[in-house]
């Protein structure tokens, strides 16, 4: 065997290497085509315990044993487990599951449970069913996240390291096995209560705790199975199972103390991992790729159940998506859901609303859904035409088919984590710009066709106005995401706020106004088509403007941003806003950096820095008090607009901001408040995108 080993003729070049290094000056680096600074910085020193994760195994005092060896020496029990031991093992296993959901690897979390390596060796039916249930839950979660494909490396780890996830056990069989184990434990519980001898109350409570954990695992499987039904027919079942699981989770939280508690150890590597029977934190350490050791702490049992309860509550919210009936309301739902969610709940939401077959809720083709959205927004006259050439129909159909990708991506963006959404919106702008040009050309063609058929009717910019509306929406989301992620310095708020209120929100109001005009034309045309009697009857019922509430909300937001801009303008005139050292940067570089993605947009065109400066210089030179009074008026006007929108959920938070900022604008008119070292602070605690102004009194 030794004769077959390759004979490497290694040469020691250490002395020559260090000698050559002497010729390098401080700060100089030598690099090769395939080994540069990136490779040098990411390289690790193999066999170094501080840098190589695989060397952590050598730090343990006890040998790391697989399940078979641990059973042989009676270190791990596979039968005749007590209620206390079962509760402890189940709680620790669920704690590892939650730690995996927080972004750690399966090898370091779930599969530190030796029982999951080979469940067929388990003789205890209760533990066997739970172990299979745990593997099936992992499989269902992994499948749901991978199908949606909206996870990042920091969100979720999908690698299984070659472990089997009970693939030979169908979900319904595992669920049935869990139910059988529950029934057996309940029979045992009844026999204990009917026994003539005094019952051990603690033992009874432990059996009840085991039953609760089996039921909880079974409920999790049923939730995923319900969400996975075709055409979203399982939403009601999913909601019922969620309610059941949430109720059982509270029972599990209250009984965590009944389980076997982890042993205490002096070994440093086990300080953040529960030392429980059947768990070996280092069992899979050699499976990990050569990398730096990751700091990881297993979530405590109570925290794990609380985490899963929150996930289940988000699942309940997912079931509400079946009530969404328009594209705009879908975007609003996804945006609101994204504010407080996890990668698993976002994945389930996306898979429910827009599966891989691109049918909304698995039923309506997304192309038809977009057509209905366009009709509702601008009511293009094309859709009322009865006799139209097949060539024109094909062009319109082709346009909406091309819209599927960008609009699906726009919805998908909200299912990514908040930190990644901003760069995704920048990519969406490029896609929308392409279909904007197509929409404009299509509008021109349809307008010519309409004029030939009926000189009194025009198609104008119905399709391009609709596309531009969502393009501007993506542009606004890109800019305001910077507030949430705290990307902007205070001195950058000046031009970001200006771009929002002066450019983007103004465009949005203009788009809504044009859309309202198209809808009025459509209503007028329909009225003319009716009989005189029906037309006279409908005159008594004046119809509300479709986009009126949306326009008012945008106007309110525009006024808030305008008020904030005026406050900053006033403070900048007195040099109360800190600026960086302009020797290394300038305002133009920063402005262009923030607005770079807008250069790809066809409409509205990007406002270059020179135009921004010219606009600022053209403004009348007003005094500080005058600017602050203007800011107060903007906040007051926004509050008045929001009072008419009290039913909108966002309005109450915005009204609070208007009232607070109006008071601050008035206080800042007094010089003593502006003379403070830090005259103003921006607090985004009340709203992600609209700050509360705070001053030190």
N, C-alpha and C positions, 0 to 999 in steps of 0.2 A: 504494500500500500504506500509506503514511504517513497518507493522508487517512482511512483506515478505522479507525485507532487511536482509542480513546475519549479525549476531551479532559477530563481531570480538573482541576477548579479547586481546587487545593490551597491552603490558607492556613496560613501559619506562625504557630502559637500558642505557640511556645516561650517567648517573653518573658512572655506572660500566664500560662502554666502555672507558671513558676518564681516569678512574682510572687505567685500565689495560694498557693503552697507556704509562703511566708513567714508566712502567718497560722496555720499549723499549729504546735502545740506539739510538743516532743520526745515521741515515742511515739504521737502521734495519727496515724490513718490515715483516708483517705477511700475509701469503697468504693461500688460501684454494684450494682444487682440482679444483673448478669451478670458482674461483675468484683470479686471480694472478695479476702480474704487468700490463699485457696488458689490462685487464678489468678495473683496477684502473685508468690507464692513459686515457682510452677512455670513462670513465664514465662522465656523466654530472650532474650538480646539477639541478634537476627539479624545475621549478617555479622561477629560477634565470634568470632575463632578460639578463644578460651577457652571459649565457651559454645555455639557452633553447630558441630555435627559436620560439616556440609557444607562448612565453610571449611577443613577440614584439607587438602583437595586443593591449595589454593594454597600450601601450605608445602613441596611437593616441588620439587626443582630440575629433575627430568626430566619430560617430558610423559607423561601417562597415556594409553597406546595400547590400543585394543581388539585382539582376536586377529587380525583381518584385516590391520590396519595393521602389527602387530608381525611378521607373516609376510612382508609386502612388503619390509620393511627388514632381513629376516634376523635379527631380534632373538629370534625364537622358531622353533625347528625343528619340522617336522611329519613329517619322514622321515629315514631313515638315522641314527637316534639310537644312541648307544653304550650299552653296558650300564651304564656309570657314570652317564650322564645319566638313563636310565630309572629306576634305583634311586633317585636323588636326587629326581626328580619324584614317583615313587610314594610315597616316605616323607613328603615335604612334603604331599602331598595327603591322606594318612591322618592326618597331624598336624592338618591343618585340620578333618578330619572329627571327630576327638576333641575339638577345641576347641569345635566346634558342639555336641557332646553335653554339654559342660560348661555350656551355657546361653547361648552367644553366637549372633548371627544368622548365617544362611547367607550373606548378602551379604558379611560381613566375614571369613568363614572358608572354607567349601567353594568358593564361587564367586569367590574371588580367584584360583583356578586358571583361567586363560584357556582352557585346552583343553576345559573343561567347558561353555563358552559355546556352542560349535559343534563337537561331535566329528566332524561330517561332513567337516571340513577336514583332519582328521588322516589322513595316508597310512601312517604306521607302524602295522601291524596290532596289534602288542603294546600300544602306547600307546592306540590306539583302543579295544581291548577293555577295557583297564583303566579308561579314562575312562567308557565306558558302564557298566562294572561299578560304578564309584564312584557314578554318578548313580542306578543301580538300588538300591544299598545305602541311599543317602539317602532314596529314595522308600519303600523297605520300612520303614526306621526311622520315618520320619515317619508312615506309615500305621498302624504298630503303636501308636505313642504316641497318635495322634489317636483311634483306635478305643477304646482303654482310657479316655481322657479323665480321667487322674488327674495331669496335669501342671499346674504353676503357671508364671507368667511367669518366675520366677527359675530354673526347672528346664530349660525347653526353649522354643526359638523355632521355630514352625511356618511362619512366613511365607516364601514362596519368591521374592518380589519379581519375579514374572513369568517366572522361569527354568523351562525344561522339564527334567523329571527322566526323560528317556528313556522317556516314556509310550508312544511308538510302538514300543518294543522290549519284547516280553514277557520275563519273567524267565528262562524256560528257554532263550530264544535268546541272551540275554546270557551265561548260564552256558555254553552250547555254544561261543560265540565265545571266551570265556576259555580253555576247554579246548583249542580249536584253536590259540590263541596259545601255550599251554603246550607243546603237541606240537611246534610249529614251533621253539620255542626249544630243546627237548630234542633235536630232530634236528640243529640247529646245533651243539649241545654235543657230540653223538656224532661229527659230522663233524670237529670240532676235535680230538677225542681220537684219531680214526683217521688224522688227517693225519700224513704222514711227517715234516713239519717240527716242530720243538719248539713245544709249546703254551705260550701265555701263561697261567700259572696264575691271575693276577689277572683276566684276561678270562673264564676258565672260572668262577671264583668269582662274578663279576658276573652272568653268565648264570644261574647257579644261584640267585642272589639274586632275579633278575627272575622266574624260574619260581615261587619260593616266594611272592612277592607276588601273582602272578596266582592261584595256588592259594588263598591266604588270602582274596582278594576273592571268589573263587568259593565258598569254604566259607561265608562270611558270607551270601551270597545263598541258598545251600542250607539254612542254619539257619533263616532266616525263612520259607522256603517249607515246610519241614517243620513248623514251629510253626503255620503257617496251614492245615494240612490239616483237613478236617472231622472232628468227633468225636474230636479229639486222637489220630488214628491215626498221626501222624508223630513221636511222642515218642521212639521208639527211633532213628529216622533222625536226629532233631535231636541226640540224645546222641552218635551216631556222628560227625556232622559237627562237633560241638563239640570232641570229642577230637582230630579231625583238624586243626581250626583252631588249637587251643591248641598242638599240636605244631609246626605251621608257624610260628606267631607267635614261638616261641623261636628258630627258624632265622632269622627276619627280624630279631630283636633283635641276634643275633650278627653280622649282615652289614650293619648300618646304616652302618658306617664305609666300606663299599665304594662308596657312592653319592657323587655330586657334592655337595660341601658348599656351603652358602649363602655368598654373597659378603658380606664385611664392608662396612659403610657408616657414614659419619659423620652421616647425617641422623637426627635424633632420632626422627622418626615411624616409622622402619624398625628401630629398635633391638630391638623385640620381635617382629618378623616376618621369617622367613627370606627373603632375596633370592635366589630360585631362578628359573631360566629357566622362563618360562610362568606366573609368578605376579606379580600386580600388586595390592598391598594396597589401593590407592585407587581401583580400577576401578569399584567400586559405591558409593562414598561419597555420591554425589548421590542415590542411591536411598533412603538412610536418611531417616527423618522428622526434622524439626527437633528436635533434642534435644542434651543435653550429650554431648560426646565420651566414650565409654566406654573405660576402660583395659583393654586386652586383650593377652594374650601367647599366641602360638601354642605349643602343647605340643611339646617336642622329639620327634624320631622315636622314640627308645628309650622315652620316657615314653608316647608314643601307643600303641605295641605292648603295653606293660605294662598300660595302661588297658584296651585291648581284650581282653587276656587275662583280666583280672578280670571283665569283662562276660561273656565266654564261660563262665567258671567259674560265674557266677551263672545263666547259661542252663542249665548242667548241673544245677544245684540246682532249677531250675524243672521239669525233667523228673520230679523226685521227687513232684510234686504229684499225679501219676496214682495214687500209692499211698495217698493220703489217703482215708479211708473214712467220716468222720463230720464233722458241723458243727464240733464242738469241736476236733477235731484239725486241721481246715482253718484255724480261727482261730489256733490255736497255730502252725501252719506259716507263715501269713502274718505273724504278729507277729514270729516269729524271723527270717524272710526280710527283713523291713523294717528290721531293725537295721543291716544292712550291704548296701545295695543302691543302685541308681541308677534314674532314672525309666524308662529303657528296659527294664531287667530286670523292674521292678515291673509295667510295662504288659503285657509278654509273659506274666507270671504270671497277671494278672487275666484277660486275653483267653483264656488256655488253660483256666483253671478255671471261669470264669463268663462265657462269651461274651455278646454282645448279645441272643441269643435266650433268655437266662436258663435255660439247661440246663447242669447241672454236667458239666464235661468235654465239653460239646456233646451229651450223651446223656440224662441223667436230668433231668426238669423240676425246677426249683428248689423248686416247691411240694411235690412228692413227697419231695424231699431233706429239707425242713423237717419234714414229717410223720414221717419215719423218725427224725429227730433228737429230736422230741418223744416218740416212743414209747420211744426208748432212755433218755431222761432221767427221765420220770415214768410211762410206760406207762399213759396214760389209758384207763379201762375202755371208753370209747366205741368204741375201735378193735376191741374184742372182740365188740361187739354184732352179731348177725346180722340181726335184724329191727328196723329203725329207720325212722322216717318220712322221706320225701324232704325235708321242710322242715328237719328237724334236720341232715340231711346237707348241705344247701345252706348252712346257717349255718356249719357247721364248715369247709366248703370256702371260703366267703367269708372266714372268719377267716384261714386260711392264705394265701389270695391277698393279703390285706392285709399279711401278715407278710413277703412277698417283698421289698417295697421297703426296709423298715428293716434286714432281715438282709443283703440285698445291699449296702446302704450300709455296714453294719458291716464287711463283708469289704473293701469298696472303700477304707475309711478307711486301712487298713494299706498301701495302695498309693500313698498320698500321701506327700510328704516329711515327715520327722519334725517339722519346725517347724509344719506345717499340721495335723497329726493332732489336736492338742489341741482346736482350735476345731471340728474336724469331729465329735469325740466329743460336744461340747456340743450340736451340731445333731441328732445321732443320738438324744440323750435325749428331745428333743421328739417324735420319731417313735415311739419305744418307749412313751412315755407314752400316746399315742393308742391303741395296740393293747393296752396293759395294761387299760384300761377295757373294751375289747371282750372281752378274755379273761375278765375277771371276770364280766361279764354272761353269757357263754357257759357258764362253769362253773356258774353258778346254774341256767341252763336245763337243762343236762345232768344236774345233780344231781337235779333234780325228776324227770326222765325215768327215771333209774336207780332211784330209790326206788320208782317205780310198777312198774317191771319186776322188780326184785329188792330188797326192803327191806334185805337184808343187805349190799348193795354200794352204795358212795357214790362219786360223781365228785369231790367236794370242789374243790380248787384246782389241778388238774393243769395246765391251760393257763396260768393266771396265774402259777403258780410257775415254769414254764418261761420265760415272758417276763420275769419279774422277775429271773431268774438272769442273763440277758444285759443287762438294764438296769443291774443292779449292776456287771456286768463293765465296761460303758461308763463308769459313774461312777468306778470305781477307775482305769481307764485315763486318764480326764481328770485326776484328781488327781495320779497318779504321773508323768504326762508333765511336770508342773511341775518335778519333780526333774531330769529329763534336760535340760530347756531352761533350767535354772538361773533359774527365775522367782521362787522364794521366797527371801526374806531369812531369815537364821538364826532370828530371833525368830518367824517365821511357821511354822516346822517344828512348833512346839508344838501348834497346833490342827489342822494338816494331818495330823500323825501320829495325833492323838487321833481325828479323824474316820475315818481309815482303819481303825484297829484296834478302836475302840469301836463304830462304826456300820456301815461298809460290809462289812468282813470278817466281823463278827458276823452280819450279814444273809446273807452268802454261805454261812456254815456252816449257818445255820438253813435256808436253801433246800435245800442238799444233804441235810440230815437229813430234811426233808419228802419230798424226791424219793426217798430211800432207803426211806422208809416206804411210799410209793406202790408202789415196785417189789416190796417184800416182800408187800404185799397182792395184787399181781398174781400173784406166784409161788404164793402160798397158794391163790388161786382156781384156777390151772392145775393144781395138785396135786390139788385136790378133783375136778376134771373127769376125772382119769385113773382107770384101773381099779385095784383094790386091789393087784394084782400089780406093775404098773408103778410105783405110788406107793411100795411097799415097796422096790423096787430103787433108786429115786432117793433114798431117805432115807440111803443109805450114802454118797452124794456131796454133802457140804455145799457150797453155792455161796458164793463170795466176794462181798462187798458191792461193787456196781458203782462207787459213788462214794467208796470208802474211801480210795484214794490221793489223790484230789482234796481230800477233807476234811483229810487229814493235811498236805498241802502248804499249804492255806489257813491251817490252825492254826499251822503253822511261821512263815508270813509274819506272821500276827497277833501272835505272840509276839515276833518281831523288832521290829515297829513299836512294840509295847508297851514293850519294853526301851529303845528309843531315846527314847520319850516320857518314861520314868522318869528317864533320864539328863538330858534337858533340864529336867524338873521340878526335879531336884536342883540343877542349875546356876543355874536361874532364881531359886531361893530364896536363893542367895548373890549374885545380881545379876552373874553371870558371862557372861550373854548380852547382846550389845549391842542396844539399842533405839534407834529413830529419835526425832527431836524430835517429841513428841506435840502440839506447838502446831499442826501442819499436818495431822495425821492421828490416828487412834486405832485400837485393835485391832478394834473392832466394824466400822468401815468396811472394813478389810482382810479381816476374816473374811467379811463379806457379799459382798465382791467375789470372793473365791475360790470361794464356794459358790453364787453366783448361778445357774448352769445347773441346779442341783439343784431349784430352785423349780418347774421345769416338770414334774418327775417325779411321777407318781401314787403310786408305791410303790417304794422306801421314801420317806416324807415327809422333806423337808429339816429338819435340826436347826438351829433359829435360834440366834443368838448368845446370847440370854438364857438359853436352856436349857443351852448349853455352859458359861456362867459359873456357873449354879446347880449343875451337875454338878461343876465344879471346886471350888466352895466347900463342897460336901457331902462331898468326900473328906477323910479324916482327915489332920490336920496331922502329917506324919511328918518325921523328921530326915533330913539329907542322906545320911548313911551308910545309913540304912534304905532310902531310895529307890534308892540305887545297888546295894544288895544285892538288892532286888527286880528291878532291871534285869538283874543277873547271872543271877538265877534264870530270867527270861524267855528270855535268850539260851541258857542251858543247856537249857531245855525245848525250844526250837526246834531245837537241835542234835540232841537225842535223837529228835525226830520225823523230822528229815531223814536220819538214819542208816538209817531203815527205807525210805527212798526213794532209795537210792543209784543206781538205774538211771535216774532222771530226770535229764536233762542239767543243769537249773538247780540241782539240789540241791547239787552240789559247790561252786559259787560261794557259795551261801547258807551252807553249813557253814563255809567260810572266814570269812565275815562274822561268824557267830555266835561262833566261837572268838576272833577278834580283839576283837570288841566286849565279850565276856565278860571278857577280860583287862583291857581299858581300864576297864570298870566297876569292877573290883576295885582297880585302881591309883588311880582317882579317889577311892576311899574314904580314901586318905591325903591329908591336908590340903595337903601341900607341892605336890602336882600341881594342886590346884584354885586355889592362890594365884598361879599364873603368869598373865601378862597375857592370853595366849590359851590357856586351859586345854584346849580341844578343837577339832579340825577334822573336817569331814565330807568324806570322799573317796569319790566315786562311780566310781572307776576300775575296781573289781572287778565292779560291777553297776550298771545304769542307774538302778535304783529303790531300792536298799538301800545306804546308805553304810557305809564302814569308818570307825570312830571312831579318830582319831589324836591323840596328845598329845605335847607336847615334853618329853622326859626330860632 
